[in-house]
Amino acid sequence: MLTIFGDESHDEKKQEVFAVVGIAAPQEVWDKLSPIWLERLNGRVFHAADCESNRGDFKNYSHEENLTLYKDLTNILASSDYNCVGFGSAIDIRMFKLYFPNSDIAICYHLNFLFVIAQFAAIACEMPPHTAQFIFDSNQETQSNAGLLFDQISKLQGIDIDKLKDCIGDVSFNYKPKKTGVQCADLFAREVMKNINNRYYKPRWNFLCANQPCSPRTRRKSWDALYNTGRFTYMDIGIEILSTLRSTYADIDATKFAEWLNKTGVVDNISNRIKYIDIWEKDHQR
């Protein structure tokens, strides 16, 4: 059984980047990695943002100690002793809003979630024992929509949903205590989010160059440590995919959607948007 642990990451105000990742390895590998990871943490539960910002379990340690811890955990995850494979999906929220100005940014999470599930299911189909189980960090909204979201995989780039269903076992959500694999995914998710954000970064004070291309920040060493293994990567949901999605659903009438909400007596949320898209697609194909 291939076990994939997943988590999400975004900037503090959810205005710049949203990322979802998974890290895959056979369960026996996770059993080998976990005691090394937990020993280095010495009783703490790892949260990447807290560790870098000296908050939570890391508030009583110096910034230098926390950065050293972050580096050590990154090296444990990147170690060839474990050969974990990481894949993530990320969206620049600013670009998403250009294509979908009236949409809830929670859709960014769901798109990333779908691509990560589809990628690892495809990998599992090519590897014995051809089955993958997913354990994501707890996300109440996504958990309630997991079944609906799974059915949407087939709509992304013509993926063969029937084939993938044979390769996917359970999709569950982790609650406290936070499993080691989810903590590892937390670190990887932050690195993907930061790497995307750094690529599009423009200093707020640089008003004289407001219309010029963004100047990227220097790549993080922690990202390089993962990326240079050749086992950690991500896809950037950029212009091509967003424009395709927009053109696909360009005929959806906001007025008709509002009428459907009123007629059915349901609220405007992610679940009901997904249900309405399914109804719209069936009508559109007739």
C-alpha positions in Angstrom: 0.0 0.0 0.0 1.3 3.4 -1.0 0.5 5.9 1.7 0.2 9.6 0.8 0.1 12.3 3.4 -1.1 15.7 2.4 -1.4 19.2 3.6 -2.0 22.8 2.4 -0.2 26.1 2.7 -1.1 29.7 1.9 0.1 33.2 2.8 -1.3 34.6 6.1 -4.0 36.7 4.4 -4.8 34.2 1.6 -4.2 36.9 -1.0 -1.1 35.5 -2.8 -0.6 31.8 -3.1 -2.5 28.6 -2.2 -0.8 25.2 -2.4 -1.7 21.6 -1.7 0.8 18.8 -1.6 1.2 15.1 -1.0 4.2 13.0 0.0 4.1 9.3 -0.9 6.0 6.3 0.4 5.2 2.7 1.4 4.0 2.4 5.0 7.2 0.7 6.1 9.2 3.8 5.0 6.9 6.0 7.1 7.5 3.7 10.0 11.2 4.1 9.6 11.2 7.9 9.2 8.8 8.7 12.0 11.0 8.0 15.1 13.9 10.0 13.6 11.5 13.0 12.9 9.9 12.8 16.3 13.2 12.5 18.1 14.5 15.7 16.5 11.3 17.5 17.5 11.7 16.4 21.1 8.0 16.4 22.0 6.9 19.3 19.8 4.4 19.1 16.9 5.8 20.6 13.8 4.0 23.4 12.1 6.2 25.0 9.4 4.9 28.6 9.8 5.1 28.5 13.6 8.7 27.1 13.5 9.9 29.9 11.1 8.0 32.6 13.1 8.8 31.5 16.6 5.2 30.8 17.6 3.3 28.0 19.2 5.5 25.1 20.3 8.5 27.1 19.1 8.0 30.4 20.9 10.4 29.6 23.8 13.3 28.9 21.4 15.6 31.4 19.7 15.1 32.2 16.0 18.4 30.6 15.2 17.4 27.3 17.0 14.2 27.2 15.1 15.8 27.8 11.8 18.3 25.0 12.6 15.4 22.7 13.4 13.7 23.6 10.2 16.9 22.8 8.3 17.4 19.5 10.0 13.8 18.4 9.4 14.1 19.4 5.7 17.3 17.2 5.4 15.5 14.3 7.1 12.7 14.5 4.6 15.1 14.9 1.7 17.3 12.0 2.8 17.8 9.1 0.4 17.4 6.8 3.3 13.6 7.2 2.8 13.1 8.1 -0.8 9.8 9.8 -0.3 8.2 11.3 -3.4 6.5 14.7 -3.1 4.1 16.4 -5.6 2.2 19.6 -5.1 -0.1 21.9 -6.9 -0.2 25.7 -6.4 -2.1 28.7 -7.7 -1.1 32.3 -7.6 -4.3 33.8 -6.1 -3.8 37.1 -7.8 -3.8 35.4 -11.2 -6.8 33.3 -10.2 -8.8 36.5 -9.4 -8.0 37.9 -12.8 -9.8 34.9 -14.4 -12.4 34.4 -11.8 -13.0 37.7 -10.1 -16.3 36.7 -8.5 -15.3 33.3 -7.3 -14.5 32.1 -3.8 -10.8 31.5 -3.3 -11.7 28.2 -1.6 -11.9 26.9 -5.2 -8.1 27.3 -5.3 -7.8 24.7 -2.6 -10.2 22.3 -4.4 -8.4 22.6 -7.7 -5.1 21.9 -6.1 -6.6 19.0 -4.1 -7.9 17.4 -7.3 -4.6 17.6 -9.2 -2.7 16.1 -6.3 -5.1 13.2 -5.9 -5.0 12.6 -9.7 -1.2 12.7 -9.9 -0.6 10.1 -7.1 -3.4 7.9 -8.3 -1.8 7.8 -11.7 1.6 6.9 -10.0 -0.1 4.2 -8.0 -1.6 2.7 -11.2 2.0 2.2 -12.5 3.4 0.8 -9.2 2.7 -2.4 -7.3 0.6 -2.9 -5.3 -1.3 -0.4 -7.5 -3.3 1.1 -4.6 -2.9 4.4 -2.8 -4.4 5.6 0.4 -4.5 9.4 1.2 -4.4 11.0 4.6 -4.8 14.8 4.4 -4.6 17.3 7.3 -8.1 18.0 8.6 -10.1 20.5 6.5 -13.8 20.4 7.4 -15.0 21.9 4.1 -12.9 19.7 1.9 -13.8 16.6 4.0 -17.5 17.2 3.5 -16.9 17.7 -0.3 -14.4 14.9 -0.8 -16.8 12.6 -2.7 -18.0 15.5 -4.9 -14.5 16.6 -5.6 -13.4 13.1 -6.5 -16.0 12.9 -9.2 -14.6 16.1 -10.7 -11.2 14.5 -11.4 -12.5 13.1 -14.6 -13.1 16.7 -15.8 -9.5 17.7 -15.4 -7.5 17.2 -18.6 -9.5 14.1 -19.7 -8.3 11.9 -16.9 -9.7 8.3 -17.0 -11.6 8.4 -13.7 -12.6 4.7 -13.9 -8.9 3.7 -14.1 -7.9 5.9 -11.2 -10.7 4.7 -9.0 -9.2 1.3 -9.1 -5.9 2.7 -7.8 -7.3 4.8 -5.0 -8.1 3.3 -1.6 -9.3 5.5 1.3 -9.2 9.3 1.3 -9.3 10.3 5.0 -8.5 13.3 7.1 -6.1 13.5 10.0 -7.1 15.0 13.3 -5.0 15.5 16.5 -2.4 14.2 17.1 -0.9 15.3 13.8 0.7 12.3 12.2 4.4 12.5 11.2 3.6 12.2 7.5 1.2 15.2 7.7 3.9 17.2 9.5 6.3 16.3 6.6 3.7 17.4 4.1 3.2 20.7 6.1 6.9 21.5 5.5 6.8 20.6 1.8 3.6 22.6 1.3 5.2 25.7 2.8 8.2 25.3 0.6 6.0 25.1 -2.5 4.0 28.1 -1.4 7.1 30.1 -0.7 8.8 29.2 -3.9 5.7 30.3 -6.0 5.4 33.5 -4.0 9.1 34.3 -4.4 8.9 33.9 -8.1 6.2 36.5 -8.5 7.4 38.8 -5.7 7.5 42.5 -6.2 8.6 44.8 -3.4 5.7 47.0 -2.2 8.0 50.0 -2.2 9.0 49.7 -5.8 6.3 52.0 -7.1 8.5 53.3 -9.9 8.5 49.9 -11.6 4.8 49.1 -11.0 4.3 48.1 -14.6 7.4 46.1 -14.9 7.9 42.3 -14.5 8.2 41.1 -10.9 11.7 40.6 -9.5 12.0 37.1 -7.9 13.5 36.6 -4.5 16.5 34.3 -4.0 15.4 30.6 -3.9 15.2 29.2 -0.4 17.9 26.7 0.6 15.2 24.5 2.1 13.4 24.3 -1.2 16.7 23.5 -3.0 17.4 20.7 -0.6 14.1 19.0 -1.5 14.1 19.9 -5.2 17.6 18.8 -5.8 16.7 15.2 -4.8 14.7 14.9 -8.0 11.8 13.5 -5.9 10.0 16.7 -5.0 8.2 18.9 -7.5 4.9 20.7 -8.1 2.8 22.1 -10.9 1.9 25.7 -11.2 -1.7 26.1 -12.2 -1.1 29.1 -14.5 -2.5 30.9 -17.4 -3.1 27.9 -19.7 -5.2 25.9 -17.2 -7.0 28.9 -15.8 -8.0 30.1 -19.2 -9.2 26.7 -20.2 -11.3 26.4 -17.1 -12.8 29.9 -17.7 -13.7 29.1 -21.3 -15.2 25.8 -20.3 -17.5 27.4 -17.8 -18.0 30.7 -19.6 -21.6 29.9 -20.4 -22.7 29.4 -16.8 -25.2 32.2 -16.1 -24.8 33.7 -12.7 -28.5 34.7 -12.7 -29.6 31.1 -13.4 -27.4 29.9 -10.7 -28.9 32.4 -8.3 -32.4 31.2 -9.4 -31.4 27.6 -8.8 -30.2 28.5 -5.3 -33.5 30.2 -4.5 -35.6 27.3 -6.1 -33.8 24.6 -4.2 -33.5 26.6 -1.0 -29.8 25.9 -0.5 -27.0 28.3 0.3 -24.1 29.4 -2.0 -21.2 27.2 -0.9 -18.6 25.0 -2.6 -20.7 21.8 -2.3 -23.7 23.5 -4.1 -21.5 25.1 -6.7 -20.1 21.7 -7.6 -23.6 20.2 -7.7 -24.8 23.0 -9.9 -21.9 22.6 -12.3 -22.8 18.9 -12.7 -26.4 19.9 -13.5 -25.2 22.6 -15.9 -22.9 20.2 -17.7 -25.6 17.6 -18.2 -28.0 20.2 -19.6 -25.2 21.7 -21.7 -24.4 18.4 -23.3 -28.0 17.8 -24.5 
